[in-house]
């Protein structure tokens, strides 16, 4: 039935390459929502026709809604997916095939690709069928591929050995608790763990901080009895954390008397829950951080020696070598390395103060060496949670795209290595993107150095525009791109950064 439905959908002029992103059934609303992804612009009339088609495939007692989002990949994105497909289905073959062995050409309605393989490994049509199936799960359009015999010889191929990075245990930082006094406990606590270092599971952990927020909630226990619990958001000036306290009848009045601004000591346990560390408080007492509290600098795990999950790819942009384009490089860019990056996330919560941190679902990054864009780093990330309809519509990233992707804990060591020794650049990097990178790196022991250049204030300094959104600044320089995809946003930001520095002729102060 799916094939028949898609055939009808693809009969609509601007949906001829559409794929199904998802079908969501909401029984309580008696609603079926069909999400389609297309690679060309569509009109309200196209959507109306798709709605009429979809209604015929939905039971009469359900309402039907059709949502359409536009996603148009480029040749580099398709090449990256081919490499992923090879790694997933042909591990032995993937060792012998690199980005230079794959060519991708855009044509009407889709892409044509060629993979150069060793004759001994050439399974021809079978390999291409698998790759094409993988591509069609990710992107719209038709994909036609063929395998050709590689000019390389097996003996000439250097197979990279599997290496393990050295494990390094980060010491947990603690500070002396000042002004301790009992509220409901019986054991005096002398030291507390930095909130920023709570990334481990333990049966007993002591923290101390100022109350930033209090929420009282109820739940029903196993016997159906309604009970009260409290959520406190604490800050010790190194980080903020939400902790959960299940009340006891004998002390509930004392705990309810606490207010925002009070400083407390919480003794409890930490455990991993849905990919995040959850702190459950057993005992609350009084206490403060020491006067004039100076943070001990947190040690970082050393830069990994090897990439293990995501490896950078060489990048060549024809505009960087085009004889008609000004390719002169400002002196201030020479001898320096920059990593320009952008993220797509599950939401805008970039600090755990108001609850759990949102998750990264895509990283796109480009390395600029001596003023030239030289390398790319890109991957989806499995957030280990359901994507909201809003995020799917905004980014075009579906559940299927991230389902088999690595987790942030697997990706961040590689991204930390990619960024090592570089100045980090982004559009709103200081207010958004770096906070996510810093949080998810620190969670596994890596401390990225804060050397940032934000292209928003740089654009505001040098350009006179109605606003300084990324697409507005890109329009100023005549750059077109697929907005709200990390790899595309990162590339356009890298190009904008170079153009802004050409105007300024010097680097701005680091943030």
N, C-alpha and C positions, 0 to 999 in steps of 0.2 A: 504493500500500500504506500510505503514511503517513496518508492521510485515513481509510482504513478502520480503521487501528489507533487513531487518535485518537477516532473515532466510538465504538469499543468502550470506550475508557478513559473517555470522557465519559458513558457510560451508568452509571458508578459514581456514586452520589449526591453525594458531596462532591468529585468530580473533574469535574463537568459543565463547568467552564470551563478545565480543565487545558490546558497547552501543553507541547510537548517542549523541554526546556532543551538537552539534548544526548544523543547516543548514542555511547558509547565502547566500542571493541573492543580487548581486550587478548589478542592471539593467543597469547602465551606462557602465559597463565593459562586460555585457552579460556573467556573471560568477556566477556559483553556487558552493559554497565551502561546502563540507560535512566533518565535524570534528568527527572522531571516537575516542573512548577511549577504550583501551584494558588493560588487567591485566598481560599480558605476553610479552616477547620480540617478536618483529616482524621483518621480513626481507623485503628488497626492493621488493622481489617477492610477498610477501603478500600484500604490498601496491599497486603493479601493478594490482593484481587480484581484489582488492577492487575498484580500479579506473575503471576497465572494467565493473564491476557490477554497479557502481554508474552512469556511462554514460548512461546505458540503462533506467534509471529512470529520466533522465533530458531531457527536450525538445531539439530537434535537434539544434535549433538556439542559445542555450546556451553552453558555455564551462563548463567543470566540473573539479574541483580539489578536491582531497581527502587528508586530513591531519589526521595523527594518533598520539595520545599521549598515554603514558603508565602510568597507575595509579593502584597500587596494595595495597589495604587496608590491615591492620592487624586486629586481633581479637578485640583489644581495640577500633579501629576506628569504627568497625561494631557495637560494643556495644554502643558507644556514639550515633550512628545514630538510634539505636533501642530506646534509651531513648528519643531522639528528636521526633521520630515517635509517641511514646506514649503520649508525651506532646501535640503534634499537633492534634491527633485524639481521644485520650482517656484520657482527663484531670483528671477525677476522678480516673481512674486506675493508672495513672502516680504517684499519691500521695502515693500509696501503694507499688510501685515497685521501687527498687533502683538498683544500679549497682551490688550488691551482689545477686540479684534475677535473673540475666541474665547470661547465659553461652554461649559462642561462640566458636566453633571449626572449624578450617580450614580443608577443604577436597579438593579432586580433583575437580576443576571446580567451587569452591565456598565455602560457609560456612553453617554450621548447627548451629542453635541457639535454646535455650530453655528459656522461660520466666515463672517464678513462679508467679502465681496470686492467689488471694483469690477465693475460689470456688464460692462465691456469685457474683463475677465479671467476672467469666470465660466465655468468649464468644468463646472460642476455635479457630476454623478455621478462623472466621471473623477477630479476632485480628491479627492473623499471616498473613492473606492475606493483610491487610492494612500495616503491618510492612514490608512485602516483597516488596510490591509496592514501598514503600518509599526508601528501600535499593537499589532497581534496578534503581531508578532515580539518585542515588549518586555513585554507584560502579558497576563494571563489575561482571559477574559471576552469578551463581545460588545461591539462598538462600532458605533453607528449615527450617521451624520453627515449634515449637509446644508449647502449653501452658500446664503447669503441675500445680497441686494443691500445693499451698504454705503451708509450715508447720506453718507459722505464723497465728495468730488469729487476727481478726479485732481489738479486744480490746487492743492487744499488740502493735499496730502500733501507733507510735507517729507522728501525722500529724503536720508538721511545720506550724505555723500560718503565715498568710500574714502580713508582717510588712512594714511600710513605713519608709524610712530613713528621718531624720530631714533635712529640707531645711535650707540652710545657704547662705546668700547673701554675696558675696565677694565684699569688697569695691574697687572701681575703683581708681587706683593710678594716680596722676597727678604731673607734675613738672612745675616750673615757666619758662616762655619763656623769653630768653635773647635776647637783640638786636632786638627787634621787630620794623619793619617799614612797611609802606604800599606799596604794589605793585598794587593791584587793589581793595582792600577792603576799607571800611569806618568805620569799628568797630575794635578797638584795642582788641587784644586777650592777656590775661595775663597768662593763664595756658593751658597746653596740656595734653591729656591722653597718658599714656604709650602705645606704639604700641602693646606690648605684651598683653595688657588688652582689646584690641578691639575684643570682642566676643559677642557683644550685638547690638540690633537694636535701632537707635535713629535718630531723625530728625536733630539734631545738635550735631556734634562732632568736636573737634579741635585737630589736631595732629601736631607735629613739628619734622622734621628730615632732614637728609642729603640725597640729590638725588644720588642714586646708579646707576640708569638706566633711560633712557627716550626713549619711543617708540611713534612715530607719526603714527596714523592710520586714515582711512576714513570709513564713513558709509553713507547710504542713509536714509534720514528722510522719514516721511510718504508721503511727496509730491514728493519723488524721487530725491530730491536735495542732492548732495554729500556734506557732512560735515566732519570737522576734529575733532578728539579727541586725547588726549594724555594719555599714561600710564606712570606714574612715579613710580619707586620703591624707597621707603623711608626707612631710617634706623635711629633709635634714640638710638642705642646701646642696647635696650632691645629686639628688634625684627626688622624684615623687613616686609614691606607690600606694595603691589601694589595698587595704587589708580588710579582712572579714572577721567579725566577732560575734559569736553566738552567745546570747545573754544567759545569765543565771539568775534565778529568782532572788537570791540573797544579795546580789550586787547590782541588779538592774537599775535601781534608782541612782546609785553613785555614777554608773557609766552614762546614764542619760543626762546627768548634770554636766558632763563635759561639753565644751563649746569650741567653736572655731577659734584658733589662736592659742589654745592650751597646748602644752608640750607634754607628751606621754612616752612611756616605755612599754613596748609590746613584746611579750614572750610568746612564741608560738612555733608552728612548723611550716615549712615550705614544701610544695609538691607541684609536679608538672601536670597541667590540666589544659587540654586542647591546645598544646603547643606553647603555653605561657606558664610562668611561675605564679602560683597562687599562694598567698600567705594567709594562714588561718590563725587568729590570735587566741591563746588560751587564757592569758593573764594580762591585765593592764595596770600599770603603776605610773607614778609621776617621775619626770626627769627631763633634762634639757641637754642640748649639745653644749660643749664647753665654750666659755666666753672667748671671742676672737678665734673661733674654730677655723683653722687653716687646713685645707684638704691635703692629705698626703697624695702625691702624684701616683696614679695607678700604673703599674707596670703593664706592658702589653706582651702578648705572645709574639715571638719573633715572626718576621715575614715568612710565610711558607716558602720552602725551596722549590716546590713544584705546583703546577696547576693540576687539580685533580678532577674537577667537575666541568668547569667552563674555561676554555682556552681562548685567548685573544686571536683574532684573525688579521692578517695584513689588510690594509685599506688603501685603495687608490681612487682618487676623485679626479675625473677627467678635467674638471674646471681648475684643478691645481696645476695642470700642465698645458692648458689651452693657451695658444699663442695670442689669442685675442683678449685674454683676461689678465688684469694686473695681479701678478703672482709675487710681487716684491714682498719681502718679509721685514717688518720693523725690527730694528736691532734688539729691542727689549724682549722679543720672543726667542731670539737665538740663544742656544745654550741652555734652554729651559724646557721642562716637560709639564704639560697640563693634561688633566683628565676632565673632559666635559661629560657630564652625565645627567640623566633624567630617569625618573621612576614613575611607574604606574602603581597605584596602591588600592587597597580595598575601601579606603575612605580618607578623611582629612585629619584624623586624630594622630598627631605626631608626638604626643606626650601621654604617658599613662595616667596623668592626673585625673582625667574624667572617665577612666575605665581602661579597658585593655587597649594597647597600641594597635592601630590598624596594621595590615600586613602588606609587604611588597609583593606585587604580582609580575612585574617586569622591570629589568634593568637594561638600559641602553647607554653605552659609553663609548667615547672616542678619545684616543690619545693623540695630542698634538706635540710633535717633536720639532724643534727649530722652526716653528711657525707653520708646519705642514701636518695635516691630518694623516696619521700613519697607521693606526691600529683601531680595531673595533672590539667591543666586548658586549655581548648581548645574550640574554636568556629570559625565558619565563621562569617564574618561581611559584611553586605550589603553596598557596596560603593556608592549606589545610582547613579551609572553611568555605562556605558557600558564597559565591559572588552575588552582589546585589544587582537587581535589574538596572539600577541607575549606572553602575560601573560598567556593566556589559554594554549598555547603549552608548556610554560616553567613549569607551576605549575600543570597542569591537572585540575585546578579549573575552572568550567564552570559557565555560567550565572545562570543555574538552581540551582547550589549549593549555591549561595549567595542570590538568589532572595527572599527567605523567612527568611533569617538570620537577627538578630538584627543589628541596626546601631551602629556606634562607640560611639555615645552619650549614648546608652543603655548599651554597654559592658564595657566602660572604668571605671565607678565607681566600678564594680566588680573586674576588673583587678587591680585597685588601692588598693582595699582591700586585694586582694590576695598577692600583693607585699609588703604590710605594714610591716615594721620592718626587711625587707630582703635586702641583698646585691644583686644587679642585675647583671646577668652574660649573656654574649652572644658573638657570633662570629661576630666581627665588630659592637658590640653594641654601642660603643661611636660614631662611624662615621655614623651609619645608624639607627638601630632599636630604640635606646633610643630617638632619635630626633622625631620620629613619636609618640611614647608613650607620651613624654613630651608635644608635640603640642596638641594632641587630648585629653589628660587629662586637660591641662590648659584651653582649649577652654570651658570646662564645670566647671572650678573652682578648679580642683585638681592639686596639685603641687608635683609630685613625687620627692623624695630626690635623688640627684645625687650621688649614691654610686655604682660605676660600676667596674666590672672586665671584661676585653676584652680578650677572649681566643686567638685572633690573636697574639698580642705582647707576650702573655705568651707562645704560641707555638714557636714563633720565638726565644725566650730566651732559651727554653729548648730542642728543636728538631732541627735536621739538615735535611731539606727537600728541594725539588726542588721548591715548592711553599707552601703556607699555606692556601689554600682553604679548606673548611670544609671537602670535600670528601677525600682530600689528607691526612689531619690529621687523619681522621677516619680510612683510610687504614693503617696508621702507627700502630694503636692500634687494627687492625683486626675487626673493627666495620662496619657492612653493614647496609644500610638504604635506604629509598626512598627519594632521594634528592629533594629539592625545594617544600617540603610541610612543613609548619611551625611546626606541631606537631612532625614530624620525625626529622627535623633539630634540634629542641629544645632538644629532647631526646638524640640524639647523642652528642650534645654540652654538655649536663649535664654529660654524661659518660666521654667525653674527659676532661672536667674540673676536675672531680675527679681524673682521671689518671694523669693529669698534676700536680695537687697538691701533689699526692703521690711522684712524682719525685722531685718536688721543696721542699716539706716538710715545706712550709710556704706560707702564702697568699701574693700575690703581692700588691703593693700600689694601692689604689683605684683611679680611674680616675675621 
